């Protein structure tokens, strides 16, 4: 019985992850709702101490070239380890979503930016921009976390 439940659950997850054939391409808000909102919440508010808030933060990080590269890296390769968000330490793992197309990743990032605009507006992400990050070579989730620490030290990622 338990094995059957596991198989059904895995099958449902596989369908969710790859989408159904013949369906229309998802938009940034749809993809965010399907892939991100369970942890980060539909509004991007996150869950304090568990999943980081995205609303306002992504828009702020996206105002610098290094921040934009980092955001694409997070979606492509994930992130692992302790981070500080809103002065609260969070330790966890976000899986990479590198199986998504460059356009889908750009659309999700654009949606995340739109959740709460920063004082300085960020240019829209493009598929070409994500493709350039992808072409730069695969990173581990721990390497992405190290990059985050470097950027936070430069003041490009708010605590």
LUMFI-585828 format. One line per 4 residues: number of its first residue (from 1); their letters; for each residue z, x, y of N, C-alpha, C. Coordinates in steps of 0.05 Angstrom, whole numbers. Layout:
BEGIN
NUM = A = Z/X/Y/Z/X/Y/Z/X/Y ~ ...
END
This chain:
BEGIN
1 = XXXX = 0/16/-24/0/0/0/0/17/25 ~ 18/37/26/19/55/49/-7/71/53 ~ -18/80/30/-43/95/32/-65/78/43 ~ -66/52/36/-86/34/46/-83/30/76
5 = XXXX = -58/27/85/-53/24/114/-62/49/129 ~ -56/73/117/-64/98/130/-95/99/132 ~ -109/91/111/-138/91/112/-149/73/133 ~ -138/49/134/-147/29/154/-142/40/182
9 = XXXX = -118/51/186/-111/62/212/-130/84/220 ~ -135/103/202/-153/125/207/-182/115/213 ~ -190/94/198/-217/83/203/-219/71/231 ~ -198/56/239/-198/44/265/-198/65/287
13 = XXXX = -182/87/283/-182/108/302/-209/122/304 ~ -223/125/282/-249/138/282/-269/121/298 ~ -268/95/294/-286/77/308/-280/78/338 ~ -254/78/345/-246/79/373/-255/106/385
17 = XXXX = -253/127/371/-259/154/382/-289/157/386 ~ -306/147/369/-335/152/372/-350/128/384 ~ -337/105/385/-351/82/396/-368/69/375 ~ -376/45/381/-393/30/362/-422/34/369
21 = XXXX = -440/38/349/-468/41/355/-479/17/370 ~ -497/22/389/-510/0/402/-494/-12/426 ~ -470/0/431/-455/-11/454/-465/3/479 ~ -461/-10/501/-469/1/527/-451/25/533
25 = XXXX = -462/44/548/-446/67/556/-421/58/572 ~ -399/71/567/-374/64/581/-375/76/609 ~ -361/63/627/-358/73/654/-333/89/656 ~ -328/102/678/-304/118/682/-279/100/678
29 = XXXX = -277/77/691/-253/60/687/-250/51/658 ~ -272/44/645/-270/36/617/-261/59/599 ~ -272/82/603/-265/105/587/-236/112/592 ~ -227/111/617/-199/117/624/-181/97/610
33 = XXXX = -189/71/611/-172/51/598/-170/55/568 ~ -192/64/556/-193/68/527/-179/94/518 ~ -181/115/534/-173/141/525/-148/152/539 ~ -142/143/563/-121/155/579/-98/137/586
37 = XXXX = -103/111/589/-82/94/600/-59/89/581 ~ -62/93/555/-39/89/537/-16/107/545 ~ -22/132/553/-1/151/561/2/151/591 ~ -19/152/606/-18/155/635/-16/128/650
41 = XXXX = -18/106/635/-16/79/646/-41/72/661 ~ -49/46/662/-73/38/676/-74/46/705 ~ -51/47/718/-50/54/746/-49/84/751 ~ -46/99/729/-43/128/731/-15/137/738
45 = XXXX = 4/118/737/32/124/744/46/141/723 ~ 35/143/699/48/159/678/74/147/670 ~ 89/162/654/117/154/646/134/178/653 ~ 151/175/673/167/198/682/182/212/659
49 = XXXX = 179/238/659/192/255/638/176/256/612 ~ 156/239/609/140/238/584/111/245/588 ~ 98/230/606/69/233/611/65/235/642 ~ 51/255/651/50/260/680/35/238/695
53 = XXXX = 44/234/720/31/216/738/5/229/746 ~ -16/213/747/-43/222/755/-50/212/783 ~ -41/188/790/-49/176/815/-39/193/839 ~ -58/201/855/-52/218/878/-53/248/871
57 = XXXX = -43/255/848/-43/283/840/-71/294/834 ~ -86/279/818/-113/287/811/-130/290/836 ~ -128/271/854/-144/272/879/-136/297/895 ~ -111/305/896/-102/328/910/-112/354/897
61 = XXXX = -110/355/871/-119/379/856/-149/383/858 ~ -163/360/860/-193/361/860/-204/370/887 ~ -187/377/906/-198/385/932/-205/415/933 ~ -197/430/912/-204/459/912/-223/465/888
65 = XXXX = -241/484/891/-258/491/868/-242/499/843 ~ -221/514/846/-205/522/823/-191/498/810 ~ -181/480/827/-169/456/817/-188/438/801 ~ -212/436/811/-233/420/798/-240/432/770
69 = XXXX = -242/459/769/-247/472/744/-224/467/724 ~ -200/469/734/-176/464/717/-176/435/707 ~ -182/415/724/-182/387/715/-203/383/692 ~ -227/395/696/-247/393/675/-237/406/649
73 = XXXX = -223/429/652/-213/443/628/-192/426/614 ~ -175/412/628/-155/395/616/-169/374/598 ~ -189/361/609/-203/341/593/-218/353/570 ~ -231/375/574/-247/388/553/-230/399/530
77 = XXXX = -208/413/538/-193/429/518/-164/420/514 ~ -154/402/530/-127/393/528/-108/413/541 ~ -82/407/539/-62/424/551/-37/422/534 ~ -23/445/531/1/445/514/22/462/527
81 = XXXX = 47/451/527/69/467/537/83/452/560 ~ 104/465/570/120/453/592/105/454/618 ~ 106/432/633/95/430/660/116/416/677 ~ 113/419/703/131/404/721/114/385/738
85 = XXXX = 122/360/738/108/339/753/129/323/767 ~ 125/320/793/145/306/810/173/317/806 ~ 174/343/804/199/358/801/214/352/775 ~ 200/341/755/211/336/728/195/352/708
89 = XXXX = 210/365/690/197/381/669/188/362/646 ~ 164/366/638/152/351/615/142/372/595 ~ 149/369/570/138/386/549/123/369/530 ~ 98/376/526/82/360/508/55/371/503
93 = XXXX = 38/354/493/11/361/486/-8/339/494 ~ -29/346/508/-51/327/512/-75/338/497 ~ -86/322/479/-109/333/463/-133/335/481 ~ -150/354/474/-176/357/487/-194/335/480
97 = XXXX = -213/329/498/-232/308/494/-260/319/496 ~ -264/343/486/-289/357/488/-312/344/474 ~ -306/324/457/-328/309/443/-342/290/462 ~ -329/284/485/-341/266/505/-364/281/519
101 = XXXX = -383/266/529/-405/278/544/-395/289/571 ~ -410/307/582/-403/317/608/-402/294/629 ~ -421/276/627/-421/253/645/-396/236/642 ~ -388/230/617/-364/214/613/-339/228/624
105 = XXXX = -337/254/621/-314/269/632/-315/267/662 ~ -338/271/674/-340/269/703/-332/241/713 ~ -341/221/698/-334/193/705/-304/188/704 ~ -292/198/683/-262/195/680/-248/209/703
109 = XXXX = -257/233/709/-244/248/731/-248/233/758 ~ -272/222/762/-277/207/787/-259/182/788 ~ -255/169/765/-237/146/765/-208/155/771 ~ -200/177/759/-172/187/764/-168/194/793
113 = XXXX = -189/206/806/-187/212/834/-184/186/850 ~ -198/165/842/-198/140/857/-172/125/855 ~ -154/132/837/-129/117/833/-112/118/858 ~ -113/140/872/-99/143/897/-111/167/911
117 = XXXX = -124/161/933/-139/182/947/-119/202/960 ~ -128/227/962/-113/247/976/-120/246/1006 ~ -104/260/1022/-109/261/1051/-136/274/1056 ~ -142/295/1040/-168/308/1042/-185/297/1020
121 = XXXX = -208/283/1026/-224/272/1004/-237/293/987 ~ -239/287/961/-252/304/942/-280/295/937 ~ -298/313/933/-326/306/926/-326/295/898 ~ -345/277/892/-346/267/865/-352/289/844
125 = XXXX = -341/287/821/-347/304/799/-375/298/788 ~ -389/317/779/-416/313/767/-416/324/738 ~ -435/314/723/-439/323/696/-445/353/696 ~ -461/362/715/-469/390/717/-444/408/721
129 = XXXX = -425/398/737/-401/413/743/-384/416/717 ~ -382/394/702/-367/395/676/-382/413/656 ~ -408/411/656/-424/428/638/-420/458/643 ~ -417/465/669/-413/493/676/-386/502/665
133 = XXXX = -365/486/667/-339/493/656/-341/496/626 ~ -354/477/613/-358/478/584/-372/503/575 ~ -393/511/591/-409/535/584/-393/561/588 ~ -371/559/603/-354/582/608/-338/592/584
137 = XXXX = -339/576/562/-326/584/537/-301/567/532 ~ -297/562/506/-275/545/497/-249/559/503 ~ -230/542/511/-203/551/517/-183/537/498 ~ -161/550/492/-140/536/477/-124/519/497
141 = XXXX = -109/500/487/-92/483/504/-71/501/518 ~ -62/522/505/-42/540/517/-55/556/539 ~ -80/564/536/-94/578/558/-98/560/582 ~ -103/534/578/-105/515/600/-78/513/614
145 = XXXX = -57/513/599/-30/512/611/-24/537/627 ~ -33/560/618/-29/585/633/-45/583/659 ~ -69/572/658/-85/569/683/-71/550/702 ~ -59/529/692/-43/511/708/-21/525/722
149 = XXXX = -6/542/707/15/558/719/5/576/742 ~ -17/589/737/-29/606/757/-36/591/783 ~ -48/567/779/-56/551/802/-32/539/816 ~ -12/532/801/13/521/813/26/543/830
153 = XXXX = 25/568/820/36/590/835/22/595/862 ~ -4/587/863/-20/590/887/-17/565/905 ~ -2/545/896/2/521/912/-21/500/909 ~ -39/505/889/-62/487/885/-55/463/868
157 = XXX = -33/464/854/-23/442/837/5/435/846 ~ 9/411/856/36/403/866/56/402/842 ~ 81/408/849/102/406/828/113/378/826
END
